[in-house]
Structure formats: C-alpha cells, structure tokens
Amino acid sequence: MNHRDAMARKIGLLRSTGAVEELERRWEDADEDPPYATYVVVEIAEGAEPEREWPGGLGDFYRLTAAASFGGVDVRPEDQIAAQRPVDSAGEPIDDRQWVRIGDIGYEDALLMDAESGEVMVYVGSYFKYGWDSPAALTCADVPEFIDTVAIGPRHKEIRGPVDRQREPWWETDPWYLYLVEAGFVEEGQ
C-alpha cells in the first residue's frame, strides 16, 4: 500500500473508530494535567477541496481533512499556509528552496514543505542547543508519507528529534503515541 492510500485509510479508521471521542474521554478521566496538556491530542476536520494545486500530496490531505491535529503535530488549514525561510544557527538560510509552513510541531517547531518538490521537514530552530548538526529533525518525501509514518505512525516519536539523542522516552507516556500502539497503527517496540 502506498503512503497516499495508507494516509486515507488511517484517517478513515480514526474517524470510524471514534479516536477523537476516546482521547477526549481519556483526557477528562485523567487525575491531573499531564505534561503534554498544552496541545490538543487529536482533531480531524472535515475534508474540503483545496483552493489551489499543492505539491507533495498536500491537496490529497486537504480533501481528507481541511486541518488536523495528531498529538503534537498540527497541520494548518490551507488559508494559514505561509512562506518561511528556515535558517541555521548563524541566521543563514539552510538552502535556496522555497519553503512554506504547513503546520506546527508543539509550540516551537515548524512543519515545513518545499513549495516545489513537496518534501516535508520538521524544522527545529533551536537545534544547536541540543548539539544537532541540522535543524531538520526529520524529513519525508511528501505529505502522505509524513502523515502515514510520522503523524499516525511509528516515527511519531521522532518529532522531537532523533530518538537516540532525546533525554527521555517521552512517547512511553504520550497519550497519542500510546493510542497509536493500542489501535495497531504502531507495533510494540517499533
């Protein structure tokens, strides 16, 4: 199955199995606000026909859902997409490509897409504080691959950088990642 089909299947399953309602119930049943209380666990808007042609399968995503939140990953509505120039620690552009911000990772990091090729990057502007070589925490060939493997898949734990460079395994208590495992979107130990 290709990433476009997998993305559509997974979004359909989240809707049909009541993922939004289940995670809202878990949130309400929690004894205290967990450290991840600053983001919406999951929201999936109705799909809409995009107003323009987008590269990298972004239009296919918008036809499925006009905006969505998957754990700490928020994909913005089409009217909120804006140009963004990713820079390195010296403030220099990391490359000469035309990047657009299609979403947010938590409250500090950006989900960027190359406006020509459709490549997707999680951009961590403060990468140098962590001793990383690059502000690109992860990349995917396009939006469907990102949604399938990262937002609703096993690479979700990479949204905060390389797994082997993270201080603690935050995903072990993250409600979204735990739900992905329970629902079979991620296999134990992946």
Secondary structure, 3 states (H helix, E strand, C coil): CCHHHHHHHHHHHHHHCCHHHHHHHHHHHCCCCCCCCCCCCEEECCCCCCCCCCCCCHHHHHHHCCCEEECCEEECCHHHCEECCCECCCCCECCCCCEEEEEEECCCEEEEEECCCCCEEEECCCHHHHCCCCCEEEEECCHHHHHHHHHCCHHHHHCCCCHHHCCCCHHHCCHHHHHHHHCCCCCCCC
